Amino acid sequence: MKQVLSVQDLSCVGKCSLTVALPVVSAMGCACSVLPTTLLSTHTGFPEPYRRSLTGDMDAVCDHWQKIGADFDAVSVGYLCDPEQAAAVARLLERFGGIRVIDPVMGDHGKLYRSITEAHVEAMRTLCRKGTVLLPNLTEAALLTGLPYREQPTREQCRQLLAGMEEFGAETVILTGVSRQEELGFVGSHKGEEFSFFAPKVPRQCHGTGDLFAAVVTGALVLGKTPSQAATLAARFVARVIQATKEATPFGVSFEGELPFLWQELHML
């Protein structure tokens, strides 16, 4: 069985990050281990959540894993609460091999999240150089590359962002949250070969969909699917989940009932 490590926050209420990655990656037929970066009473879409950074515990956890001979076929990195965590994750990636999927969670709609600083952005630039696969949204790609942010970029502007992200050295870059007229999807590149997928927009804001996308991409890649196959499967799954979520709520999306679809489609690739 393939071994996946998910490194991101544990939000106790609100389906996102680890509470999404663990069931989704497991449902895909992989063993999913976790390394919480931060304990949150809720995700940050709720007002003033309680936070406890686990930065000081991360190296000790990795030390124990090495003692018992643990290893991973893929490491997926999500939300990090401070620049020091990016350095801790960089050390982790030096210890454990496999596919390295980095979702540089920092902002959306052209703005940084409230807790993210310029020091955080700079630390993420350094961490991205250790990634095999990078999954920035448009805001994060603009922040990391220094290129202008555009709400609805043209194909050529997407190519410029992809090229800028490729300079970090990753084999695969996938720009998420790309909007065009009445559609939403991604534009990606693997070793210079472009691929994309778009689905009709659903008029509701849903939390946790980026984490779902990253989890499915990681699981599919570790099971031998191509980046284009993995990203398209992830986008189709997320689109179904949004459709199944009848009411916009900060508590998260209704992904559980769509897991059989994910399993079926995965094994048809």
C-alpha positions as a Markdown table, in Angstrom:
| # | Residue | x | y | z |
|---|---|---|---|---|
| 1 | Met | 0.0 | 0.0 | 0.0 |
| 2 | Lys | 1.3 | 3.4 | -0.9 |
| 3 | Gln | 2.2 | 5.7 | 2.0 |
| 4 | Val | 1.2 | 9.4 | 2.0 |
| 5 | Leu | 2.1 | 12.0 | 4.6 |
| 6 | Ser | -0.2 | 15.0 | 4.9 |
| 7 | Val | 1.5 | 18.1 | 6.5 |
| 8 | Gln | -1.0 | 20.9 | 7.4 |
| 9 | Asp | -3.2 | 22.2 | 10.1 |
| 10 | Leu | -5.7 | 20.3 | 12.2 |
| 11 | Ser | -8.9 | 22.4 | 12.3 |
| 12 | Cys | -11.2 | 20.8 | 14.9 |
| 13 | Val | -14.4 | 22.2 | 13.4 |
| 14 | Gly | -14.9 | 22.9 | 9.7 |
| 15 | Lys | -14.0 | 20.4 | 7.1 |
| 16 | Cys | -10.6 | 21.3 | 5.6 |
| 17 | Ser | -6.9 | 20.5 | 5.7 |
| 18 | Leu | -6.2 | 17.3 | 7.6 |
| 19 | Thr | -9.9 | 16.4 | 8.3 |
| 20 | Val | -10.3 | 16.4 | 4.5 |
| 21 | Ala | -7.0 | 14.9 | 3.4 |
| 22 | Leu | -7.1 | 11.9 | 5.8 |
| 23 | Pro | -10.5 | 10.4 | 4.7 |
| 24 | Val | -10.0 | 11.3 | 1.0 |
| 25 | Val | -6.5 | 9.8 | 0.6 |
| 26 | Ser | -7.5 | 6.8 | 2.6 |
| 27 | Ala | -10.6 | 6.3 | 0.4 |
| 28 | Met | -8.4 | 6.3 | -2.6 |
| 29 | Gly | -6.6 | 3.2 | -1.2 |
| 30 | Cys | -3.5 | 4.8 | 0.3 |
| 31 | Ala | -2.3 | 4.8 | 3.9 |
| 32 | Cys | -2.4 | 8.4 | 5.1 |
| 33 | Ser | -0.2 | 9.6 | 7.9 |
| 34 | Val | -0.4 | 13.1 | 9.3 |
| 35 | Leu | 1.8 | 15.8 | 10.7 |
| 36 | Pro | -0.3 | 18.7 | 12.2 |
| 37 | Thr | 1.4 | 22.0 | 11.8 |
| 38 | Thr | -1.2 | 24.0 | 13.9 |
| 39 | Leu | -4.1 | 23.1 | 16.1 |
| 40 | Leu | -7.1 | 25.3 | 15.4 |
| 41 | Ser | -10.4 | 25.3 | 17.1 |
| 42 | Thr | -12.0 | 26.0 | 13.7 |
| 43 | His | -10.5 | 26.9 | 10.3 |
| 44 | Thr | -9.7 | 30.5 | 9.7 |
| 45 | Gly | -13.0 | 31.2 | 7.9 |
| 46 | Phe | -14.6 | 31.4 | 11.4 |
| 47 | Pro | -13.9 | 34.6 | 13.5 |
| 48 | Glu | -11.0 | 34.5 | 16.0 |
| 49 | Pro | -10.2 | 30.7 | 16.2 |
| 50 | Tyr | -8.0 | 29.5 | 19.0 |
| 51 | Arg | -4.6 | 28.6 | 17.6 |
| 52 | Arg | -1.7 | 26.6 | 18.9 |
| 53 | Ser | 1.4 | 26.3 | 16.7 |
| 54 | Leu | 3.1 | 23.0 | 16.7 |
| 55 | Thr | 6.3 | 24.2 | 15.0 |
| 56 | Gly | 8.5 | 23.2 | 18.0 |
| 57 | Asp | 7.2 | 19.6 | 17.8 |
| 58 | Met | 7.7 | 18.9 | 14.1 |
| 59 | Asp | 11.4 | 17.9 | 14.2 |
| 60 | Ala | 10.9 | 15.6 | 17.2 |
| 61 | Val | 8.1 | 13.8 | 15.4 |
| 62 | Cys | 10.3 | 13.3 | 12.4 |
| 63 | Asp | 13.2 | 12.1 | 14.6 |
| 64 | His | 10.9 | 9.3 | 15.9 |
| 65 | Trp | 9.7 | 8.4 | 12.5 |
| 66 | Gln | 13.3 | 7.9 | 11.3 |
| 67 | Lys | 14.1 | 5.7 | 14.4 |
| 68 | Ile | 11.2 | 3.4 | 13.5 |
| 69 | Gly | 12.0 | 3.3 | 9.8 |
| 70 | Ala | 8.9 | 5.1 | 8.6 |
| 71 | Asp | 9.0 | 6.4 | 5.0 |
| 72 | Phe | 6.6 | 7.9 | 2.5 |
| 73 | Asp | 5.9 | 7.6 | -1.2 |
| 74 | Ala | 4.5 | 11.2 | -1.2 |
| 75 | Val | 4.4 | 14.2 | 1.1 |
| 76 | Ser | 1.7 | 16.7 | 0.7 |
| 77 | Val | 2.1 | 20.1 | 2.3 |
| 78 | Gly | -0.7 | 22.6 | 3.0 |
| 79 | Tyr | -1.3 | 25.5 | 5.4 |
| 80 | Leu | 1.7 | 26.6 | 7.4 |
| 81 | Cys | 1.0 | 29.2 | 10.2 |
| 82 | Asp | 4.4 | 30.9 | 10.3 |
| 83 | Pro | 7.7 | 31.2 | 8.3 |
| 84 | Glu | 9.5 | 28.9 | 10.8 |
| 85 | Gln | 7.1 | 26.1 | 9.8 |
| 86 | Ala | 8.3 | 26.4 | 6.2 |
| 87 | Ala | 11.9 | 25.8 | 7.4 |
| 88 | Ala | 10.7 | 22.8 | 9.5 |
| 89 | Val | 8.9 | 21.3 | 6.5 |
| 90 | Ala | 12.1 | 21.9 | 4.3 |
| 91 | Arg | 14.0 | 19.8 | 6.8 |
| 92 | Leu | 11.3 | 17.1 | 6.7 |
| 93 | Leu | 11.5 | 17.0 | 2.9 |
| 94 | Glu | 15.3 | 16.4 | 3.2 |
| 95 | Arg | 14.6 | 13.3 | 5.3 |
| 96 | Phe | 11.8 | 11.7 | 3.4 |
| 97 | Gly | 11.7 | 11.0 | -0.3 |
| 98 | Gly | 8.9 | 10.5 | -2.8 |
| 99 | Ile | 6.6 | 12.9 | -4.6 |
| 100 | Arg | 6.5 | 16.4 | -2.9 |
| 101 | Val | 3.2 | 18.2 | -3.4 |
| 102 | Ile | 3.2 | 21.7 | -2.1 |
| 103 | Asp | 0.1 | 23.8 | -1.9 |
| 104 | Pro | 1.4 | 27.3 | -0.9 |
| 105 | Val | -1.7 | 28.4 | 1.1 |
| 106 | Met | -1.3 | 32.1 | 1.6 |
| 107 | Gly | -4.2 | 34.0 | 0.1 |
| 108 | Asp | -7.0 | 34.3 | -2.5 |
| 109 | His | -8.8 | 36.9 | -4.6 |
| 110 | Gly | -5.7 | 39.0 | -4.8 |
| 111 | Lys | -5.1 | 39.3 | -1.1 |
| 112 | Leu | -3.1 | 37.7 | 1.7 |
| 113 | Tyr | -5.0 | 35.8 | 4.4 |
| 114 | Arg | -5.0 | 37.8 | 7.6 |
| 115 | Ser | -2.3 | 35.8 | 9.4 |
| 116 | Ile | 0.1 | 35.7 | 6.4 |
| 117 | Thr | 3.1 | 38.1 | 6.3 |
| 118 | Glu | 5.7 | 39.1 | 3.7 |
| 119 | Ala | 8.2 | 37.0 | 5.7 |
| 120 | His | 5.8 | 34.0 | 5.2 |
| 121 | Val | 5.7 | 34.6 | 1.4 |
| 122 | Glu | 9.5 | 34.7 | 1.3 |
| 123 | Ala | 9.8 | 31.5 | 3.3 |
| 124 | Met | 7.3 | 29.8 | 0.9 |
| 125 | Arg | 9.4 | 30.9 | -2.0 |
| 126 | Thr | 12.3 | 28.9 | -0.5 |
| 127 | Leu | 10.1 | 25.9 | 0.3 |
| 128 | Cys | 8.7 | 25.7 | -3.2 |
| 129 | Arg | 12.2 | 25.0 | -4.5 |
| 130 | Lys | 11.9 | 21.6 | -2.8 |
| 131 | Gly | 8.6 | 20.7 | -4.5 |
| 132 | Thr | 7.9 | 18.1 | -7.2 |
| 133 | Val | 4.4 | 19.5 | -7.7 |
| 134 | Leu | 3.2 | 23.0 | -6.9 |
| 135 | Leu | -0.5 | 23.8 | -6.6 |
| 136 | Pro | -0.8 | 27.6 | -6.2 |
| 137 | Asn | -4.0 | 29.5 | -6.9 |
| 138 | Leu | -3.8 | 32.7 | -9.0 |
| 139 | Thr | -3.2 | 34.9 | -5.9 |
| 140 | Glu | -0.4 | 32.7 | -4.6 |
| 141 | Ala | 1.3 | 32.3 | -8.0 |
| 142 | Ala | 1.3 | 36.1 | -8.4 |
| 143 | Leu | 2.7 | 36.6 | -4.9 |
| 144 | Leu | 5.5 | 34.0 | -5.4 |
| 145 | Thr | 6.5 | 35.1 | -8.9 |
| 146 | Gly | 6.0 | 38.9 | -8.5 |
| 147 | Leu | 3.8 | 39.0 | -11.6 |
| 148 | Pro | 0.5 | 40.9 | -11.6 |
| 149 | Tyr | -2.7 | 39.3 | -10.1 |
| 150 | Arg | -5.6 | 39.2 | -12.5 |
| 151 | Glu | -9.1 | 37.9 | -11.5 |
| 152 | Gln | -9.7 | 36.4 | -15.0 |
| 153 | Pro | -6.3 | 35.9 | -16.7 |
| 154 | Thr | -5.9 | 35.2 | -20.4 |
| 155 | Arg | -4.3 | 32.0 | -21.6 |
| 156 | Glu | -1.1 | 33.9 | -22.2 |
| 157 | Gln | -1.1 | 35.4 | -18.7 |
| 158 | Cys | -1.6 | 31.9 | -17.2 |
| 159 | Arg | 1.4 | 30.7 | -19.2 |
| 160 | Gln | 3.4 | 33.5 | -17.8 |
| 161 | Leu | 2.4 | 32.5 | -14.2 |
| 162 | Leu | 3.2 | 28.9 | -15.0 |
| 163 | Ala | 6.6 | 29.8 | -16.4 |
| 164 | Gly | 7.3 | 31.9 | -13.3 |
| 165 | Met | 6.4 | 29.1 | -11.0 |
| 166 | Glu | 8.4 | 26.6 | -13.0 |
| 167 | Glu | 11.5 | 28.6 | -12.2 |
| 168 | Phe | 11.3 | 27.1 | -8.7 |
| 169 | Gly | 12.3 | 23.8 | -10.2 |
| 170 | Ala | 9.1 | 21.7 | -9.9 |
| 171 | Glu | 8.3 | 19.2 | -12.7 |
| 172 | Thr | 4.6 | 20.1 | -12.4 |
| 173 | Val | 2.7 | 23.3 | -11.7 |
| 174 | Ile | -1.1 | 23.5 | -11.5 |
| 175 | Leu | -2.8 | 26.9 | -11.3 |
| 176 | Thr | -6.0 | 26.5 | -9.5 |
| 177 | Gly | -9.1 | 28.8 | -9.3 |
| 178 | Val | -8.7 | 30.0 | -12.8 |
| 179 | Ser | -11.9 | 31.8 | -13.9 |
| 180 | Arg | -13.1 | 32.4 | -17.4 |
| 181 | Gln | -16.6 | 33.8 | -18.0 |
| 182 | Glu | -19.0 | 31.2 | -16.5 |
| 183 | Glu | -16.4 | 28.5 | -15.9 |
| 184 | Leu | -13.9 | 27.7 | -13.2 |
| 185 | Gly | -11.0 | 25.3 | -13.3 |
| 186 | Phe | -7.2 | 24.9 | -13.6 |
| 187 | Val | -4.4 | 25.4 | -16.0 |
| 188 | Gly | -1.3 | 23.2 | -15.5 |
| 189 | Ser | 2.1 | 22.3 | -17.0 |
| 190 | His | 4.2 | 19.2 | -16.7 |
| 191 | Lys | 7.7 | 19.4 | -18.1 |
| 192 | Gly | 6.5 | 22.1 | -20.5 |
| 193 | Glu | 3.3 | 20.3 | -21.6 |
| 194 | Glu | 0.1 | 22.2 | -20.8 |
| 195 | Phe | -3.2 | 20.7 | -19.7 |
| 196 | Ser | -6.4 | 22.2 | -18.3 |
| 197 | Phe | -9.9 | 21.5 | -17.2 |
| 198 | Phe | -12.9 | 23.8 | -16.7 |
| 199 | Ala | -16.4 | 23.2 | -15.3 |
| 200 | Pro | -19.5 | 25.5 | -15.0 |
| 201 | Lys | -19.3 | 27.8 | -12.0 |
| 202 | Val | -21.6 | 27.1 | -9.1 |
| 203 | Pro | -22.9 | 30.4 | -7.4 |
| 204 | Arg | -21.8 | 29.6 | -3.9 |
| 205 | Gln | -18.6 | 30.0 | -1.8 |
| 206 | Cys | -17.4 | 26.7 | -0.4 |
| 207 | His | -14.6 | 26.2 | 2.1 |
| 208 | Gly | -12.1 | 23.4 | 1.9 |
| 209 | Thr | -12.3 | 22.8 | -1.9 |
| 210 | Gly | -8.6 | 23.6 | -2.4 |
| 211 | Asp | -7.7 | 21.0 | 0.2 |
| 212 | Leu | -9.9 | 18.4 | -1.5 |
| 213 | Phe | -8.2 | 19.2 | -4.8 |
| 214 | Ala | -4.7 | 18.7 | -3.3 |
| 215 | Ala | -5.6 | 15.5 | -1.6 |
| 216 | Val | -7.0 | 13.9 | -4.7 |
| 217 | Val | -4.0 | 15.1 | -6.8 |
| 218 | Thr | -1.6 | 13.6 | -4.3 |
| 219 | Gly | -3.4 | 10.3 | -4.0 |
| 220 | Ala | -3.7 | 9.9 | -7.8 |
| 221 | Leu | -0.1 | 10.8 | -8.4 |
| 222 | Val | 1.2 | 8.3 | -5.9 |
| 223 | Leu | -1.0 | 5.6 | -7.5 |
| 224 | Gly | 0.8 | 6.2 | -10.8 |
| 225 | Lys | -1.6 | 8.6 | -12.7 |
| 226 | Thr | -0.2 | 11.4 | -14.8 |
| 227 | Pro | -0.4 | 15.0 | -13.6 |
| 228 | Ser | -3.1 | 15.7 | -16.2 |
| 229 | Gln | -5.1 | 12.7 | -15.1 |
| 230 | Ala | -4.7 | 13.5 | -11.4 |
| 231 | Ala | -5.7 | 17.1 | -11.7 |
| 232 | Thr | -8.6 | 16.4 | -13.9 |
| 233 | Leu | -9.9 | 13.7 | -11.5 |
| 234 | Ala | -9.5 | 16.2 | -8.6 |
| 235 | Ala | -11.3 | 19.0 | -10.5 |
| 236 | Arg | -14.2 | 16.7 | -11.5 |
| 237 | Phe | -14.5 | 15.4 | -7.9 |
| 238 | Val | -14.5 | 18.9 | -6.4 |
| 239 | Ala | -17.1 | 20.0 | -9.0 |
| 240 | Arg | -19.4 | 17.1 | -7.9 |
| 241 | Val | -18.9 | 17.9 | -4.2 |
| 242 | Ile | -19.8 | 21.6 | -4.7 |
| 243 | Gln | -22.9 | 20.5 | -6.6 |
| 244 | Ala | -23.8 | 18.1 | -3.7 |
| 245 | Thr | -23.3 | 20.9 | -1.1 |
| 246 | Lys | -26.7 | 22.5 | -1.3 |
| 247 | Glu | -26.0 | 25.4 | 1.1 |
| 248 | Ala | -22.9 | 27.6 | 1.5 |
| 249 | Thr | -21.6 | 27.1 | 5.0 |
| 250 | Pro | -18.3 | 27.6 | 6.8 |
| 251 | Phe | -18.6 | 24.1 | 8.2 |
| 252 | Gly | -17.4 | 22.7 | 4.9 |
| 253 | Val | -18.5 | 20.7 | 1.8 |
| 254 | Ser | -20.4 | 17.4 | 1.6 |
| 255 | Phe | -17.7 | 15.3 | 0.1 |
| 256 | Glu | -18.4 | 12.1 | 2.0 |
| 257 | Gly | -21.2 | 10.9 | -0.3 |
| 258 | Glu | -19.1 | 11.4 | -3.4 |
| 259 | Leu | -16.2 | 9.1 | -2.3 |
| 260 | Pro | -17.6 | 6.2 | -4.3 |
| 261 | Phe | -17.5 | 8.3 | -7.4 |
| 262 | Leu | -13.9 | 9.1 | -6.7 |
| 263 | Trp | -13.0 | 5.5 | -6.2 |
| 264 | Gln | -14.8 | 4.4 | -9.4 |
| 265 | Glu | -13.3 | 7.2 | -11.6 |
| 266 | Leu | -9.8 | 6.6 | -10.2 |
| 267 | His | -9.8 | 3.0 | -11.2 |
| 268 | Met | -11.2 | 3.8 | -14.6 |
| 269 | Leu | -8.1 | 5.9 | -15.5 |
